[in-house]
C-alpha cells in the first residue's frame, strides 16, 4: 500500500473559507497544482469559466404529464443526457419560476448523493429538454461561451478530471453535498487546441445522434400504435378508469393472479382488444427469456477504479431511453462475467421485471455488460421462427417498448413481493405479441435499426471523448 504525505501550514488551512481538515481535500489541490506547474497547463476554476452556478427549487405539488413539464431530480441525471422515460419523471405546472427552468446547453449535475462515488455525472440540455424544471438537489451550470465550450465542459464533468475532485464535497451524516462555492473551486484543465476541438465536435455529434435516434424510435412506436386501431377508451390512463368492478372466480383462477390490478377493466379490455383484433403469438414462443444474476456488492467496483476489460453491471436503474447506461454505478471484473456466461449480445432486448417494471432496451455494439437478476434478456429464438411469424428483433423491441403492448400487459402479470413489484419470466413469456401487416413491420424495423445505428455511434463518440480525457489524466497522474 502506498502513502502520500502532504505538508500544509495551519495558516493556509485557516485561510481556506471551508477550513477543511480532511486529507483528501488537500490531496486533490496538491495534485492539480503539481499537474499545472509541471506541464504548463491552462487551468481555471469552474467559477471563473461559468456565467452562473445555481440550483433548482423545491416544488411541493406534482401534476400529470399532459398538464405539466418534467421536474428533474437527482435520479434523472445521466452522463450527457437526461432520463426521458415518462414513468420515471415527476411533472410540475409550467408556471413555476422561470429561474429554475433549463436552457439549451445548460449542464446539470446532481449536487447531493449518497456517496462521493456517485457524484460527477453531468447531463447536457438539448432542444427537447430545455424548459424543464429543476429540483433543489440539481445544480445548473451555465458555461460562459467566451471562455469555454459547454460541450467540452460537459465531457470534462463526466471524466476522471472531475470525478477525482468530488472529495471537495461536504460530508454530511447520510449524504454528501456539492455546495455552489465548492463547485466553483473545481479545477478545469483545457487541453491542447486539437484535443479541445475534437472533444467539442464529438460531444456535439453525440447530442445530435441521441435526439435523431429518439425521434426515430418515437415514429416507429407511433406507427405501431396507429396500426393497433385502439378505441378512444384505451387511449387514456388506467388510473382514470372505473375503480369498482367484479370478476368471476373462474376467470381469476384461469389467470392465476389474485389481485385487483390484473383484472381491471382497462387492462383486461385492452389485452382482449389486441388478441381479438390480431393474430398473436406468446412472447415465449418466439423468444428465449433468461434473467440475470446477482454478483454481490463485494464484487462491485466504481468508474474511477474501472479496468479496460471490465463489464458494466446493469441493474434496473441503469436502463433508460431504451438503451443501457454506458456508465452505470458499478462495474465487475471480466473474470466474474466469464463465470456467469450470460452471453449478452447486440440486438438482445432487455426488459426490467423487478421494481421498475417494463423498462426496455436493446443492446448495441458498444455495450459490454452483464445484467442483474431484475433484468430479463430476450432473444428471438431463430430466424425461421422470426420469418414464420413476420417478426424481427426490432419489431419485438417496438411491441415491448410500446406501453399498450408491453408495459400494460406486464403490469397485469406483476405481483407485489415482500417490498417491490415482481414479474416472473414465466408470466412475461405469456405476453401476446400482435402480428400486424408485413409492410408496417418492415417500416418500423427499418426506423428502429437506423435509430440504434445512431445510438451506437453516440456511445462510440462518448467513449472516444472520455478515453481521450481519462488517458490524459492517467498519464499526468503517473508522471507526478
Number of C-alpha atoms within 10 A of each C-alpha: 2 3 5 7 7 10 9 10 7 10 8 10 14 12 9 9 9 12 11 14 11 10 12 16 16 17 17 18 16 14 15 21 14 15 19 14 11 12 10 9 15 12 16 16 14 23 21 15 20 20 15 16 19 17 22 21 19 12 15 6 9 15 14 12 15 7 11 18 23 24 24 28 21 19 14 19 20 24 23 23 23 21 20 18 13 11 11 15 16 19 21 21 17 17 9 15 10 12 13 22 22 24 20 15 20 22 26 31 27 27 22 22 18 14 16 21 18 18 25 24 24 27 24 29 23 21 12 10 22 15 19 21 31 24 18 19 20 25 27 26 28 21 25 15 12 9 12 16 18 24 24 22 27 28 25 23 23 25 24 21 22 19 19 19 24 25 23 24 21 17 14 11 6 8 12 22 23 25 17 17 14 18 21 19 16 22 20 21 19 16 15 11 9 8 14 17 15 16 27 19 14 21 25 17 16 22 20 15 22 23 18 15 22 19 14 20 24 17 15 25 23 15 16 23 18 9 12 18 12 15 9 7 12 16 11 10 9 16 8 8 14 10 11 8 9 9 11 9 10 9 12 15 10 9 14 11 16 13 14 15 18 22 21 19 19 21 21 15 14 19 19 12 16 20 16 10 15 15 13 16 16 14 21 21 14 23 20 15 20 15 19 19 17 14 17 8 9 7 12 14 19 16 18 12 10 15 14 8 11 19 22 29 27 25 23 24 17 20 24 19 19 23 20 26 22 21 18 19 18 21 22 23 18 17 11 14 20 12 8 13 9 16 12 19 17 14 19 19 27 30 30 25 24 22 17 18 22 26 26 25 23 23 22 21 15 15 20 20 23 29 25 18 18 23 27 25 25 25 21 22 15 11 12 12 15 16 10 9 17 15 23 18 21 23 25 23 24 26 21 28 21 19 17 21 22 23 19 23 23 26 20 23 22 23 18 12 11 7 7 11 15 21 22 16 17 11 16 24 18 16 23 22 25 23 21 18 11 12 9 16 21 16 14 24 22 15 20 26 18 16 23 25 15 23 25 22 19 23 20 17 21 23 16 16 24 17 14 15 21 18 12 14 17 12 10 17 13 7 10 9
